[in-house]
């Protein structure tokens, strides 16, 4: 992906019509398959200064694909009166310097930390071992397995990277699923039992937390099923996913 920044200087008396024009231009922009996301921002200290940020699938997709499309022609017709107000229009690449601040708690902190995840997995695996559908997958399970899974979940949801430091990270977790040929019915039972354990152990039940929690569980278990098949050829090395409030972290091999 590539990020385009377009900096405008628009006289204050034209700001209302300018923003209205971009609201109309946003319709074809949003339709464009080359556009990932966009936002228009106005400077507080200098109200004449605007920055339009557009994330494109690639610079080539923007310059060749979008600009050669009917969507661009419709987009440009709306913003053409303001082209002379452009001070900068460039593409920028992401760097490894990125992160989140502490104004919003992590899912790990919101849940209550390591103790809560350990309580969750202890209850969960008690049910697993008694279950006819998913229980056979865990025959001979290491007695510390629930604690290891709690470490994994803790790292995924924003806690310390203990699973990476103590257990080998993503690759080690991957090896636990290889060749097991997990079925969809087993996956579904695993999910249901975990959600039952979440209720039983008092995991937060607000819609925002549960939506994010279930989002990861669905994503992770479906990936585990795919990686467990006999003919699977999964990525062997990847970071442990870091899951946020409703955000699925895309992994691109090589990054």
C-alpha positions in Angstrom: 0.0 0.0 0.0 1.0 3.6 -0.5 -0.2 6.8 1.2 -0.9 9.9 -0.8 -1.0 13.3 0.9 -2.5 16.3 -0.8 -2.0 19.6 1.0 -4.4 22.4 0.2 -4.6 26.1 1.2 -8.2 27.2 0.9 -9.4 30.7 1.9 -11.7 30.5 4.9 -14.6 32.0 3.0 -14.4 29.0 0.5 -14.0 26.3 3.1 -17.7 25.4 3.3 -18.0 24.9 -0.5 -14.6 23.1 -0.6 -15.7 20.5 2.0 -19.0 20.1 0.2 -17.2 19.4 -3.0 -15.0 16.8 -1.4 -18.0 15.2 0.2 -19.4 14.7 -3.3 -16.0 13.6 -4.7 -15.7 11.0 -1.9 -18.5 9.0 -3.5 -16.6 7.9 -6.7 -13.4 7.7 -4.6 -15.0 5.2 -2.2 -16.2 3.2 -5.2 -12.6 2.9 -6.7 -11.1 -0.6 -6.1 -7.7 1.0 -5.9 -8.7 3.1 -2.8 -8.2 1.5 0.6 -9.3 4.5 2.8 -9.3 8.3 2.9 -9.9 11.2 5.2 -9.8 15.0 4.8 -8.3 17.0 7.7 -8.4 20.7 8.6 -5.7 22.4 10.6 -6.9 23.9 13.9 -4.1 26.5 14.2 -4.3 27.5 10.5 -7.9 27.0 9.2 -6.9 27.6 5.6 -4.7 24.5 5.6 -6.2 21.1 4.7 -4.6 17.7 4.2 -6.3 14.9 2.2 -4.9 11.5 3.0 -5.7 8.6 0.7 -4.3 5.1 1.1 -4.0 3.3 -2.3 -3.3 -0.3 -3.0 -0.2 0.9 -4.8 1.2 4.0 -6.5 0.8 2.3 -9.9 -2.8 1.4 -9.1 -3.5 5.1 -8.3 -1.6 6.7 -11.2 -2.6 4.2 -13.9 -5.7 2.4 -12.6 -7.6 5.1 -10.8 -6.6 8.0 -13.0 -7.6 6.1 -16.1 -11.1 5.3 -14.8 -14.5 6.8 -14.9 -14.4 7.1 -11.1 -11.4 9.5 -11.4 -13.3 11.6 -14.0 -16.2 12.0 -11.7 -13.9 12.7 -8.7 -11.9 15.3 -10.6 -15.0 17.1 -11.8 -15.8 17.9 -8.2 -12.4 19.0 -7.0 -11.1 20.7 -10.2 -12.0 24.2 -8.9 -9.5 23.7 -6.1 -6.5 22.3 -8.0 -4.7 25.7 -7.8 -5.0 25.5 -4.0 -2.8 22.4 -3.9 0.6 23.0 -2.2 1.8 19.4 -2.2 0.7 16.1 -3.8 3.1 13.2 -3.1 3.1 9.5 -2.2 4.6 8.2 1.0 5.7 4.7 2.1 5.1 3.3 5.5 8.1 2.8 7.8 8.5 0.3 10.6 7.9 3.1 13.1 4.3 2.7 14.1 2.3 1.8 17.1 -0.6 2.8 19.4 -0.6 5.1 22.4 -2.1 4.4 25.7 -5.3 6.5 25.6 -7.3 3.4 24.7 -6.7 0.3 26.8 -5.6 -2.9 25.2 -8.0 -5.8 25.1 -5.6 -7.5 27.5 -6.0 -4.7 30.1 -9.7 -4.4 29.5 -10.1 -8.1 30.2 -8.2 -7.9 33.4 -4.7 -9.2 32.5 -2.9 -12.5 32.8 -4.9 -13.9 35.7 -8.2 -13.6 33.8 -6.8 -15.4 30.7 -5.4 -18.2 32.9 -8.8 -18.6 34.6 -10.4 -18.7 31.2 -8.2 -21.4 29.7 -8.3 -23.5 32.9 -12.1 -23.6 32.7 -12.1 -24.0 28.9 -9.8 -27.1 28.9 -11.8 -28.8 31.6 -14.7 -28.7 29.3 -12.6 -29.7 26.3 -11.3 -32.8 27.9 -14.9 -33.9 28.7 -16.2 -33.2 25.1 -16.7 -36.1 22.6 -16.1 -33.9 19.5 -13.0 -31.9 20.3 -11.7 -33.8 23.3 -9.8 -36.4 21.2 -7.6 -33.7 19.7 -6.2 -33.1 23.2 -5.7 -36.6 24.4 -2.4 -36.7 26.4 -2.4 -32.9 26.7 0.4 -31.4 28.7 -0.9 -30.3 32.0 0.6 -26.8 31.4 -1.2 -26.5 28.0 -3.9 -24.2 29.4 -1.3 -21.8 30.8 0.6 -21.7 27.5 -2.7 -20.9 25.6 -3.3 -18.1 28.2 0.1 -16.7 27.4 -0.7 -16.8 23.7 -4.0 -15.1 24.1 -2.4 -12.5 26.4 0.2 -11.6 23.8 -2.4 -11.5 21.0 -4.6 -9.1 22.9 -1.9 -6.7 23.9 0.0 -8.1 26.9 3.7 -8.8 27.2 5.2 -11.0 24.4 5.6 -14.0 26.8 4.6 -16.6 24.3 7.2 -15.3 21.9 9.9 -15.1 24.5 9.2 -18.4 26.4 7.5 -20.6 23.8 8.9 -19.8 20.4 6.2 -17.5 19.1 4.1 -18.1 16.0 6.1 -21.0 14.6 5.7 -23.0 17.8 2.0 -22.4 17.8 1.8 -23.4 14.2 3.5 -26.8 14.9 0.8 -27.6 17.4 -1.7 -27.8 14.5 0.3 -29.3 11.6 -1.1 -32.6 10.3 -4.0 -32.8 12.8 -6.7 -32.4 10.1 -9.0 -30.4 12.3 -12.6 -30.6 11.1 -15.1 -27.7 10.9 -17.3 -29.4 13.5 -14.3 -29.6 15.9 -13.5 -26.0 15.2 -17.1 -24.9 15.9 -17.2 -26.9 19.1 -13.9 -25.4 20.2 -15.2 -21.9 19.7 -18.5 -22.6 21.5 -16.8 -24.1 24.5 -14.4 -21.1 24.7 -17.3 -18.7 24.6 -19.1 -20.7 27.3 -15.9 -20.5 29.4 -15.7 -16.8 28.8 -19.2 -16.4 30.3 -18.4 -18.8 33.1 -15.3 -17.0 34.2 -16.6 -13.5 33.9 -14.7 -12.2 30.9 -16.1 -8.7 30.0 -19.4 -9.0 28.2 -19.7 -5.5 26.7 -20.4 -5.7 23.0 -17.2 -4.0 21.9 -14.9 -6.4 23.8 -16.8 -9.5 22.9 -16.9 -8.5 19.2 -13.2 -8.1 19.1 -12.6 -11.3 21.2 -14.9 -13.4 18.9 -13.4 -11.8 15.8 -9.9 -13.1 16.8 -11.3 -16.5 17.8 -13.1 -16.9 14.5 -10.0 -15.7 12.5 -7.5 -17.8 14.5 -9.5 -21.1 14.5 -10.3 -20.9 10.8 -6.6 -20.3 10.1 -5.7 -23.3 12.4 -8.1 -25.5 10.5 -6.5 -24.6 7.1 -3.0 -25.0 8.4 -3.8 -28.4 10.0 -4.8 -30.1 6.7 -2.5 -32.8 5.3 -1.8 -30.9 2.1 -1.4 -27.5 3.8 1.7 -25.4 3.1 1.4 -22.6 5.7 3.7 -19.7 6.3 6.3 -21.0 8.8 7.6 -17.7 10.2 5.3 -14.8 11.1 4.8 -12.5 14.1 2.3 -13.3 16.7 -0.8 -11.4 15.7 -1.6 -8.3 17.8 -5.4 -7.9 17.9 -7.1 -4.6 18.6 -10.6 -3.3 19.0 -12.2 -4.7 15.9 -9.0 -4.7 13.8 -7.7 -7.7 12.0 -4.0 -7.5 11.4 -3.1 -8.4 7.9 0.2 -10.3 7.5 2.1 -9.9 4.3 5.0 -12.4 4.0 8.3 -10.7 4.0 7.3 -7.8 6.1 
